[in-house]
Amino acid sequence: MGAALTVAPIPNTWAFDSSREGYPMETSTDLYISLLKKTLSFSLWPEPPAPYGAFRRRKGPLAEAVIAGVTKIFAGRGLVIGIDRRLSAEAREGGEAWPGYADTMVGMKRLDNIDACVRTVIAEGVPGDFIETGVWRGGSCILMRGILKAHDVTDRRVFVADSFEGLPPPEEGKYPADAGDKHHRYGFLAVSEEQVRENFRRYGLLDEQVVFLKGFFEDTLPDAPIDQLAILRLDGDMYSSTIQALESLYDKLSVGGFCIIDDYALAPCAKAVEDFRTARGITDPLETIDNISKFWRKT
């Protein structure tokens, strides 16, 4: 890539999907990728009831203890206590609720953004691999690998970086913005590496182009075996997880590559992004994806 390359932010409405006005589906590649996005997000089916207590505590300690006991008894009989959540189409599309069965939390708007960014760097020859830091069930990375497969791209890797044990407790002395953070208390966020690998396998996309980086970011990212990136997608929720990923990986992002911030709506994450952009003098426009996420293109 020469110095004469001119890049600009892609419109936040741009996506390769027949459901988006102005982009008719014409090829089997488009059909496959569209179906992959809909399957990963579980958007082809109604949102199922959520297991009680999977997301947050709703009652007092005594009630919770009783419900936990009843839940355990029911589980032994193959039954689940669930809550029927009436999510709007807009909430599901924007990834505004933790899903029950979906392989990703991000919703269709953010999947469209990943699709557009990945296909742009492929089409324009922006060099580098792809990474997501914080993958949950792996859906965003599965989509990245699926797009590479659909376009017969064999010289890029998808890095899947996660502790696979949930989020770390906040280090309030080192990262004051994370004070009081409770993400580490949610077992729902801890998905094992074995399960994520199995999710890739179910889609037929687990191969040598998928690289797992297991551990907390401060331990794995500084020395990660990555020379160059074209897609840097951050989904770590916290200030610490976000700033560690940016400090370790942003210099490896190619000109013309995309930096995607999944959790910008969370104040600690937004502060980490703004602190980093200010310290580095980054003025590339920060574009909105949906009510939660933003991205920019490195110039």
N, C-alpha and C positions, 0 to 999 in steps of 0.2 A: 504494500500500500504506500503510495507516494504522498509527498507533502501537499500535493495539489487537490487532494480529496476534499470535497465540500459535503458537509453533513448538516442535517437539520432535524428537529424533533418530528416524529411521525404524529399525525393527528390522532387524538385519543379515541376517535370513533373508527379508526381503520382496523379492519379485521378480515381475515380470509374465511368467510362464512356466508353461506347462501341466505341465511336469515337476516343479514345486514344489507340494507339497501345499497345498491350500487356495486355489489360484488357477487355477481351470479356464479353459482357453482357450475363448473364446466368439466372437471376432471375427476377421475377416481381418487386421486390424491386428495383433492378438496373434500370429497365425500368421506374418505377414511378419517381425515383429521377432524372434520366436523363431528362425526360420530364418536370419535375418541374423546373429544371435549365433553360431549353430552353424557357419555358413559361415566367418565371420571367424576363429573359433578353430580351425577345421579339425577340430572334434570329431565330425563325421559320418564321418570316415575314420581309419584307423590312423595313428599317428605315423610318418612316413617316416624312413629312415636319414638321419643328419646328416652333412654333408660333414666329412671329417676336418680337424681343426684350426680349424673355424669358431668354436668357443667358447673353447677354452683350449689351452695347450701341454701335451702329455702325455709327451713324450720329451725327450731331451737335444738339444743344438744340432745334432750330426752327424746324428742320426736325423731330426730335423725338416727338415734341409736335403735329405736323401735323399728323404723323403716329399714335400717341396715340388717337387722335380724330377720325381718320378714323377707327381705330381698334374698338373703342367703338361703332361706328355706325354699323359696320359689325357684331359685337357681338350680337347686338340687333336683328339681322336677322338670327342668327345661323351660321354666317360665320366667318372664321379665316384667317388672313393674315399670310401666312406661308413661310418658306424658305426651299427649297428642298436641303437638305444636302447630298452630295454624300460621304458617309462614306465607307471606305474600310472594308473588312472582318476582317483584322487585327486590325483596330481601334476599331471595335465593340467588337471583342473577348477580347481585352485588356482593355475595358472600358475607352477609351480615349476621349469620347465625352459625354456630358450630353444628355441622350436619351429623346425622346418625350413620348412614350407610355410605356416603360418598367417599371417594378416595382422595379428595382434596377439599379444603375449606374455602378456596378462593372465589368460587362463583364464576359464571360464564364471562363476565366482563374482563376479569383478570386473566382468564384462560385465553380470551381473544387477544389480549395484550401480549401475552407470552408468544402466542402463535404469530402475531404480526412482527414482533421483534426478532424471533428466530428466523422467520422466512426472509426478513430484510437482510440480516447479516449473511445468510446463505446466498441470496441473490446478488448482493453487492460484494461478496468476497471478503467481508470483514474477518480477519483471522482470530482464531482462539476457540477455546472450549467453552462449555456452559457450566454454571454452578448455581445451586440453591443452598443457602445456609439456613437450615430449619425446614424440614421437609414433611413432618407429620406422617401421613400414610404414603407419601411419595408422589401424589398425583401430578404436581407441576413438573417434576423431573421426568415422570413417565410420558407426559405430553412432549417435552423437549426431545426425548429419545424417539418417540413415535414420529415426530416431524422429520428428524434426521433419517429415520428408516424409510419414510415415505418418499424422501427426495434422494435416496441412495447415497447419502453422505457417510463416508466411512472414516474420515480423517479428523473427526471431532469427538470429544468425550463429554459425557454428562457427569459432573461430580455431585454426589448426594451427601451433603454434610449435615450431621445431626449427632446429638449425644445418644439418641435412641433411648433415652431414659427420662425425657421431659426437660423442663428448663431448670437452670440452677437457681438456688436461693440468691437474693440480691446481696451484693457487696456494697452496703450503703456507705461505708467509709471511702471506698475507691470510686464508686459511681453514685453520688447522692441522688441523681435523677431517678434511680431505681428504688428509692426508699419506699417500703411498704408493698412492693410488688408481690403478687400472690400466685403468679403463674406456676411456680414450682409445686403448688399444692394440688394441682389438677392432674390426677392420674390419667385422665382422658387424653392429655397431650403427649403422653409417653407411649410411643409405638416402637416396638423392637426392630432391630435391623433385620432379623429373620422375617418378620411380617412384611416389611417394606420390600425386601428381596422377593418374597412370594407374590406381592402385588405386581412387581415388574414381570415376574414369570407368568402370571395369569394373562397379561396382555401380550405375551410373546416378545418381550422387550428386554429381557435380562441377558446381557452378553458382555464382551470385553470392553465395549464403549461406555459402560456404566461403572463408575468408580465410587466406592463408598468411603467416606471419611468419618469414622466413628470417634466421638469424644466432644468435649466442650470446645468452643471455637478458639479460646485463648491457647489451647494445647495443640489443636490440629491445623488451624489455618495458616499461622506464620510460616510453617515449613511444608505446606501442602505441595505435592508434586505437580504444580501447575506453572507453566511458562507464560501462557497468554490466555486471556478470556475475551469472549465476544458478548456473553450474557452473564451479568452478575445480579442474581436475584436474592434479596435479603428478606428473611421471614423469621426473625428472632425475637420480635415483640419488645424486648427490653433495650435500654440504653447500652448496657454492656455488650450484649450480643450484636447489636447493630454497629457500634463503633469498632469493636474488635474485627468484624468482617470487613468494614471499610478500610481500616488501617492495614490489614493484612493483604487485601486483594485488589483494591482500587487501582493501584499502580500497574497491575497486570491487565487491566481492561483496555482493550485496543481503542484507538480513535475510531469512532463510528459504532462502537459497542454500546450496549444499553445497561444502565444501572436501575434496577427495579426495586422499590421499597414497598413491601407488602403491607406493613403495619404503620404507615405514616400517620394514621388517625390517632394512634396512641402517643401521648405526650412525650414519654421517655424516648421512644423511637424517633419521633420528629426532632427532638432536641439533639440527639446524636447526629442525625443527618445534617441539620443546620450548623452544628458545631464543626463538623468535618468539612462541609462545603465552605464555610467561612475561613477556616484555618488554611484550606488549600486554594482559596480564591476561585472556587468553581462558580461560574456564572451561567452555565448551560441551563436553559429553562426547565423548571420542574413542572412536568405535565401531570394532569389529573387523569386517573384511570377510572375510579369510582369514588364512593364516599369514604373509602378507607385507604386506598393506595395511590402512589405517585411514581413517576419514573423520569429519567432524563437520558439524553443521548450524549455521549462524550465527544467533545469537539477539540 
